[in-house]
Amino acid sequence: MAHLPDAKRYEKIPYARCGRSGLLLPRVSLGLWHNFGDQDHQSEARELVLGAFNLGITHFDLANNYGPPPGSAEINFGKILKQNLAAHRDELVISTKAGYTMWAGPYGDWGSRKYMLASLEQSLKRLQLDYVDIFYSHRPDPNTPLEETMGALAHAVRTGKAIYVGLSNYGPEQTAAAAKLLREMGAPCLIHQPRYNIIDRKPENGLFAVLEREGIGCIPFSPLAQGILSDRYLEGVPSGSRATRSAFLKSDTVEKHRPMVQKLQLIALRRGQTLAQMALAWVMRQPAVVSVLPGASSVKQVQSNLTAVQSAAFTAEDLQAIDAAVTGTDAAKAGPPI
């Protein structure tokens, strides 16, 4: 059944220009890494996507290997598009990626032209689309010339299979080199998707500077550290939570960070917000960040995430206290985490 969206959806969230481009993205997007595989409830997935769209979220992020099993997230999202949002395709920004293992043999992984373009064709079939808005190289390939991988991205644009291209998990030097190649090929890099959150600050070591210099937008994934930076695990690991069933988030990791998270929770409460809202606002304060990419399991979570956009500015004392919680040092003596 075609979805009738909220007529005031575009008044509910601000949009920001992505790098030096004409594309505006919602300040909060929706990542579909989890909660869209075949093991999840499809009715809840549909409710989540349609609810997010009603709230003004127009950008939905996927990859060929999202699931589980790999590919199922694209299939399930494609069904929602066809059945409920087909009339609104031109209002949506849909992204996918290729770069991690997708099928057996030497042609189903990394960054060869053969794999990248074959994967894109498969993604389009699963999504039931003629094109995606953004096609990413999901990770750099140390054994394939960068020119070949970037050439595959540029080819996707030239053939109309993608409107824009992006990078994910590339370091500063790799990003600068890739951006130069893409610019010369006539398909400038639009966006970069690194891991970035209060705990993992690697992009601060040169990547943000490259993105600002090159005019590339940044959309960090795992801004909540897969839920660690929320109230979900404040008192331990609940039965049935992601940490009990995910290959990427383990109970011992949650327990290791729990004392730190409890300190961060107190800072968030002093600021009048939840820990998740503070963590998202902390990421969004970076000038290069155009949007953040949290996952969600309910429309209620999405609504809560959106309030991070209206967060009060961080004071020097706030930032110092956050750094101290992460480093485990006295706030009066803390410097930024290494």
N, C-alpha and C positions, 0 to 999 in steps of 0.2 A: 504494500500500500504506500502511495506517495506521501511523504512527510510534509505537513504544513508547519513551517518553522515560525518561531516568534517574530513578529513584524518589527520588534524593537531590538533585535539581537545585536545589531551593529552599534547600539548605544551602550552596551554592557561591558565593553572591553576596549582599551586603547590599542592602536596598531602603530607599528614603527617601521621605518624604511630599512630594508635589508641591504646594508653596505651601500655601494654606489650603484643602485639599480632603481627601477621603478616599482619594485615589488614591496608591498606592505605585508607584514606578518603580525598576527595577534601577539601581544606580549607574553601570553601563555598559550602554548600549543599542546597537542595531545600525542604522546608517544604510545605506540601499540606493540611494544616489545613483549609485554605480558598481557594476560587477560583476553587474548584473541585467538588462542590456539584451539585445537579440537577438543582439548580436555576441559575447556571453559564453557560456561552457559551462554549460548548464543543469544538468548533473549536479553540477558544482562548486557552483553556486548552491544547489541543494537540500541538499547536504552542509553548506554553511555555515549555512543557516537551522536545520536540524535539530540540528546540532552546537551552535549558539548556544543553542537552547532546552534542550538537555541540560545546559548550563552555568548555567541559571537566567535567561537573558536572555529576558524576556517582551515587550519593547517593540521593535517594528520600524517604522522611519520611512521613509515614501515621500513622493512628490509626483506630481502628474499628469504632469509633464514629465520624470520620471526615466527613463533609458534608457541609451543611445540605441537606437532612436528614441523620442521622447516617448511615454509610455504603456506601453512594453514592460516596465518594471520592475514596474508594477502587475499586468500580465498574467501575468508569470512568477511573481511572488510569489503571485498568486491560485491558480495551478495547484498550487503547493506546499501552500497552505492546504487546498485541496479534496482533494488526493490523499493528503496525509500528516498534516495537523494539524486536520482538521475536528472531531474529537472534543475538541480542546483549545482551541476558539475562545474560550471564556470565561476561559481562562488568559492570553490575549494582549491586549496593547495595540497596536493598529494605527493609525498616523496617516498622513494624507495632506494635501496642500496644493493651493491654487489661487492664481494671481497672476501667473505668467509666461506667455509666449506658448504657446498650445496648439493653436489652429487658426486658419485664415485668416479675414480679415474683422474687423469692429469688435467682435465679441462673443466673441472667443477669447483675451482678454488682460486684464490689470489687475484691477480690483476691483468691477465693476458687479454688481448683484444677479443679472442674467441670466447673466453669465459664471460667477460663483461657484457658483450652484446647478446650472447645467447641467454644469459641470466635476465637481462632486461626484457627480451622477448617473452620469456617464461613469466616474468612478473606481470607484464601487461595482460597476458592470458588469464592469470589468476585473478587479477583485479578487474578484468572485463573492461579494459580501457584501451584507447588508441594511443594515449601518451600519458606520461607523468609530468608533474610540474617541476620536480627536482629529482635528478638521478645522481647518486653519490658513488664515489669510490670509497668503500667502507673501511679500508685499511691499506697502507702502502705495501707494495710487494717488493721485497729486497732483491728478487731474482728476475724481475721483468723491468725493462727500461721504462723510466717514468714517461718518456715520450709515447710509448705504446699505450699505457693505461690512460693517459690524458687524451690521446688520440681517439680512444674508444668513447670517452665522454663527449668529446667534440662531435664525433660522428653521430651520436645519439641526438644531439641538438640539430645538426644539419639535416637529418632524416626525419625530423619532426616527432621522434619518439620521446623526447624530453624538451622542456622549455628552458630550464636552467640546469646547471651542474654544480656539485659541491664535493667537499672532502670530509672525511671523518677519520679521527685517530692519527692524523698526520702531524709530525713535529714542526717546529718553526721553520727550519731550513727546508724541509720537504715541502711545506706549504708555499713558501716563497718561490721555490723552483717550479712547482706545479702551477701556481698562479701565472707565472711568466709564460709558460708553455700554453696554457689555456687562452690567455689573452692573445698570443700570437696566432692561435688556431681559430680565433673568432668566436670563442665560447667562454667568456670571462667567468671566473669562479665566483659564484653568487654567495656561497655560505660554507661555513665550517662547523662541524659537529664534534666537539671534544667532550671528554668527561670532565666535569668541573663541579665542585661543591665545596662546602666549608671544610671538609676533610681532605679532599684531593684537589690541590691547587696548582697542579703542574702547568696549566696554560698561562699562569702568571710569569713563568720563566721564559718569556720571549714570544709565545704564540700570540697573545693579545696585541703586542706591538706590531707584529707582522700583519695581522688582520686589519688593524686600523690603517696602517701604511698602504696596504693593497686595496682597501675599500671593500673588504669581505665581511659580511655579517656573521655573527657567532650565535649558535643555538646549542647550548650545553645539554648533554644528556646526563641522566642520573643526578639531577640537581638535589635530590633528596637521598642520595646514596642508597637507592633501592629501598627506601622506607626507613633506613636507620635514622635519618634526620626528621623524624616525625614522632608523634606520641605512641606509635604502634608498639614499640619495644621498650618503653620506659621501665616497665616492671618485669621484663623477661620476654620469652618467646612464646606467644600464644599458640595454642593448638590450631593447626590448619593455616597458619600464616605463611607468607612466602618463604621465610627462613626455614620452614620445615619441609619444603617441597621443591626448592629452586636449586639448580646446579650452580647458580651464580652468587647466591647469598646463603651463607651458612650460619647456623646457630652460634658457633664459637666466635664468628666475626661480630655478630650482634652483641654478645656478652662482653667481648673485648672493648667495645666502644660505649657500653652502657653508662659507665661513670661520667664520661665526657658528655654524652647526650643529656644526662640529667642536669648537668651544669648549664648546658645550652638552653634547656627548657626553662630554667629560672630566668635567664636573660630575656628569652622570648616573652615570658609572662610579664616581666617588668616593662617590656615594650608594648604590652597590650595585644599580643598576637600569639598564635600557636607556633610551635617549633617549626612545622613545615612552612608556614607563611613567612617566618623570619628567614629560613634557609633559602627560599625562593627569592625573596627580596634581596638577600645578600648577594646572590648570583647576578640578579638584574642590575645591581648598582654598577657593574663594569660597563664602561662606555661602548665596548665592542659588542656587547650582548644585545641582540635585537629581540630575542624570544627565549623562553625556557621550555624544556621538554620533559615535564614529569609524566609518569604514567598515572593511572587512576583505576579504581575498581568500581566507582560509583559516581553518579552525577553530583552527589553531595560533596565528594572529595574535590571534584572539579570546581564547584562553586567556592569551596574554601580556598583552593589554590588561587583563584582569581583575585581574592582580597589582598594578596601579596602586592598587587600592582599599586594599591593605594597606601602602602606601608609608609610610615614616617621615615624620614631620612635617618641614616645611622650616624650617631655621634661618635666622636673619637673614643669616648669611654665605652660605647657599645662594641666597637671594633676591637678595642684592646681586650675587653672581657671575653669576646668570642675567641680571639687568638689564644688567650690564657687557658680557656677551657680545652682547646684543641691540643695545646702543647703541654698542659698539665703544670703550668708555672703560675706564679703569683701575678695577678693582673697588673699590679704596679710595675712589674719588671718585664712583662711579656713583650716580645717583639713578634713580628709575623711568623707563622710556622714555616719551616723549611720544606 
